[in-house]
Amino acid sequence: MRQEPQQEPNQQIQQEQERPAALWTRPFIALTASFFLLFLGLQMLLSSFPAYVKGEFHAGNVQVSLVTSVFALAAIASRFATAALMKRVSRMALLITGLLIAAAATGLYTAAGSFGTLLLLRIAYGIGFGIASTILPTLVSRIIPVRRMGEGIGYFGLSTSLAMSIGPSIGLNVMKHGGFTELTMLGFIASVLIFPVLWQSRSKQSDAAITAAPARVPAQAAAKSQQPSQPAPKAGFNAKLLFPVLLNTMLSITYSGLLSFLALFGDYVHIEQVGLFFLFNAITIILIRPFSGRIFDRKGHMAVLIPAGLCVTASMVLLSGTHAMPMLIVSALLYGLGFGAIQPTIQAWMLRSSAPEQYGTVNSMFYNSTDFGVAIGALLLGAISAASNYSVMYRYSAGCMALFVIFIVLQAAMTTSRRRLKQAAMES
């Protein structure tokens, strides 16, 4: 019987490299689900805190904004410390510690007898959340194949965007029909459920995948995955990350206005089911995420960020003039399209511009910029609403996103100009 000739080892290696690298592995799914539960617990309570603080402690708009701001600032400080500790301490030990702190703080919210005690618990929660939200994306970014970074971060980020969309809606409904005690219990359960889900990533194969470096790719594929205008990342601080960090901060300012004041805005314009904004927002986020990641992988960040930024701008303009449910729904759908495309694109852009050993720092910077935007957004927009009204406040949010689009267009123009000057110099 005639035998088929054996393939040469080099041919076998080449075929292995040309096969699409696996994305939906067991650790990827477990870590993504854990991240969803972490953000779900956060978002369910975050949207309901303003109404609770106003009713329980008779607080004003500035005090209400402090509940969001102190949490965000504590998370930022915690992430800086976590990025340094990850080099010396077991990541899994740090992750479990952060999750325990976050769960304990959530369960103790209703025991706070004063506004000051509540702020202390928010700081503790920020510390735990900051630790967990730094380590989980760092673990994920090291198991996503380099060639599929945009797609992988898009799907992983879908967990946070989905939680940020349905969490507030769940929280507002539980708060309305049950109360803050029932809501904190639900948040505590979401935090505790992370532990059995996270355990699914702890097999021998998963441990090896999590601790290993990102999958190798052929030199030609790696070259294609990098944008022509981006040189190879250098060790040390990467100044190119500052611009995407600024953009993510600006986006987060608009989201802070939704989290902190949308429920109060609903009372202001007499819309009872204002929480439906987050539900319709989630619909377009789910739809846009897979497409935005693939567009980024093929055409770069500019192709995603400009149209997405315009969607968020239009959403804020519509919301500022909303007096009926149809306009609220259209605003929510537009916001989901923009927000759902922008966040994973910025994160994948930052990761692609960095070396693998910098992924922990990069993820820390990304999520810190999110929390910083939420913190300063709550303070600034809270002051604007106190001086005027909520409609004017959302117009300022629209202006912030208009600047977002202008900045990207200017960067695109500068990049094109530099390329032309470089090409002209080479030709001469």
C-alpha positions, -999 to 999 in steps of 0.1 A, spaced: 0 0 0 13 34 -10 20 57 20 16 95 18 49 113 21 56 128 55 56 165 58 88 183 67 89 197 102 92 233 89 61 228 68 42 215 98 53 245 118 43 269 91 9 253 88 4 256 125 13 292 124 -11 299 95 -41 284 114 -63 310 131 -52 311 168 -78 300 193 -96 329 211 -125 312 229 -105 291 253 -117 281 287 -96 307 306 -107 334 282 -144 326 288 -139 323 326 -120 355 330 -145 374 307 -174 361 328 -157 371 360 -151 406 347 -188 409 338 -199 399 373 -173 424 388 -187 453 368 -223 442 372 -220 444 409 -205 479 405 -230 492 380 -262 480 397 -254 501 428 -237 530 411 -268 542 394 -289 540 425 -266 556 450 -277 592 441 -313 586 450 -303 566 481 -279 593 494 -304 621 487 -332 602 505 -312 587 534 -288 615 542 -306 645 526 -275 653 505 -271 679 478 -258 674 442 -221 680 452 -223 654 481 -240 629 457 -212 633 433 -187 626 461 -201 591 464 -189 584 428 -157 604 430 -142 590 461 -147 555 448 -131 563 414 -101 580 430 -96 551 454 -97 527 424 -71 548 406 -47 548 435 -53 511 440 -44 504 404 -11 522 405 -2 501 436 -14 469 420 7 474 388 38 476 410 28 447 433 21 423 404 59 422 399 64 408 434 32 392 446 11 364 431 -15 378 408 -41 353 419 -35 361 456 -39 398 448 -70 392 428 -87 372 455 -78 399 481 -93 426 459 -125 406 454 -129 399 491 -125 436 499 -151 446 473 -176 419 484 -172 429 521 -177 466 514 -208 459 493 -224 439 520 -218 466 546 -233 496 527 -266 494 545 -248 494 579 -234 529 573 -251 551 598 -237 584 585 -226 599 552 -189 598 563 -191 561 570 -206 555 536 -178 574 520 -152 552 538 -170 521 525 -169 535 490 -131 541 494 -127 505 505 -148 492 476 -127 514 452 -95 497 465 -109 462 460 -124 470 427 -92 487 415 -71 456 423 -95 432 406 -101 454 375 -63 457 370 -54 420 372 -83 404 353 -77 423 320 -39 418 324 -44 380 326 -68 381 295 -45 403 274 -17 378 278 -37 349 264 -54 367 235 -35 359 202 -17 390 190 -33 388 155 -67 389 171 -61 415 198 -87 439 186 -113 412 183 -104 396 216 -104 429 235 -137 437 218 -154 405 231 -137 409 265 -148 445 268 -183 435 259 -185 421 294 -179 455 309 -201 474 284 -230 449 289 -227 452 327 -225 490 323 -257 489 303 -279 464 320 -265 469 355 -280 504 361 -313 493 347 -314 463 371 -303 485 400 -329 512 394 -357 487 391 -347 467 422 -343 501 441 -378 511 430 -396 479 438 -375 465 466 -351 489 482 -315 496 488 -310 466 512 -322 442 485 -300 459 460 -269 456 481 -276 419 487 -279 414 449 -245 432 445 -230 411 472 -242 379 454 -227 390 421 -194 396 438 -194 362 455 -203 344 423 -170 355 408 -151 330 428 -166 297 414 -165 312 379 -129 323 383 -120 288 395 -129 275 360 -98 291 347 -76 273 372 -68 240 354 -33 230 345 -38 241 309 -53 274 321 -25 281 345 0 276 317 -20 298 294 -23 326 319 13 327 329 27 322 294 36 350 270 12 358 242 11 334 213 38 338 188 29 348 153 48 347 120 69 377 113 47 387 83 15 384 103 29 404 131 40 431 107 5 432 92 -11 435 126 9 467 133 -2 499 117 23 513 92 27 545 112 35 528 145 71 517 151 79 488 174 71 496 210 100 506 232 107 496 268 98 522 295 70 547 295 52 549 262 42 586 255 19 574 227 -5 562 253 -13 597 266 -36 606 236 -59 575 239 -59 580 277 -72 615 272 -99 603 247 -111 576 271 -113 602 299 -135 624 278 -158 595 270 -160 586 306 -171 621 316 -202 616 295 -209 582 311 -205 598 345 -234 621 337 -256 591 329 -246 571 360 -248 599 385 -278 619 373 -300 600 348 -324 589 375 -327 624 387 -330 637 351 -360 613 347 -378 630 376 -369 664 361 -385 656 327 -412 634 342 -402 601 325 -409 572 349 -390 544 331 -358 563 325 -338 532 334 -348 518 300 -320 540 286 -295 515 298 -315 486 284 -316 500 248 -280 511 252 -271 475 258 -288 463 226 -266 484 203 -235 477 224 -239 440 218 -245 445 181 -215 468 175 -188 451 196 -179 423 172 -178 446 142 -158 474 158 -131 450 168 -127 436 133 -127 470 117 -99 481 141 -78 450 133 -82 457 95 -83 495 93 -70 510 125 -85 531 153 -94 562 131 -120 542 112 -139 534 144 -134 564 167 -146 592 144 -181 578 135 -185 564 170 -176 598 186 -202 615 164 -228 589 176 -221 598 213 -223 635 205 -256 632 188 -269 610 217 -261 637 243 -277 664 222 -309 644 219 -309 635 256 -305 672 266 -338 679 248 -357 647 258 -392 650 272 -407 617 260 -397 580 258 -391 578 220 -364 604 221 -348 587 252 -347 554 233 -331 569 202 -305 586 224 -298 553 242 -293 535 209 -269 561 196 -250 561 228 -246 523 227 -233 524 192 -207 550 200 -197 539 235 -197 502 225 -172 509 197 -150 535 214 -139 518 246 -126 484 232 -110 502 203 -90 526 226 -79 497 249 -68 475 219 -50 505 204 -31 510 236 -22 473 239 -11 471 203 11 501 208 29 485 238 52 455 245 36 424 262 55 431 294 38 465 296 3 451 294 -3 453 332 6 490 332 -14 497 300 -46 481 314 -40 501 346 -38 533 326 -69 525 306 -91 517 335 -77 545 356 -86 570 328 -121 555 329 -124 560 366 -107 594 365 -133 606 338 -161 592 360 -147 610 391 -141 645 375 -173 641 354 -194 636 385 -179 667 402 -180 690 371 -214 679 358 -228 679 393 -217 716 397 -232 724 363 -265 708 371 -266 726 405 -260 760 387 -284 754 359 -303 721 352 -298 686 339 -306 695 303 -278 721 302 -255 696 319 -260 670 291 -253 698 265 -219 702 281 -214 664 278 -222 668 240 -196 695 238 -170 673 254 -176 646 228 -175 672 200 -140 680 212 -133 643 212 -140 641 175 -121 673 167 -90 659 185 -91 627 165 -95 645 132 -66 668 140 -44 637 149 -54 621 116 -44 653 97 -11 655 115 -3 618 109 -11 623 72 10 654 70 40 636 86 37 607 62 37 630 32 67 650 45 86 617 52 78 604 17 88 636 1 121 636 20 128 600 9 120 608 -28 143 638 -28 
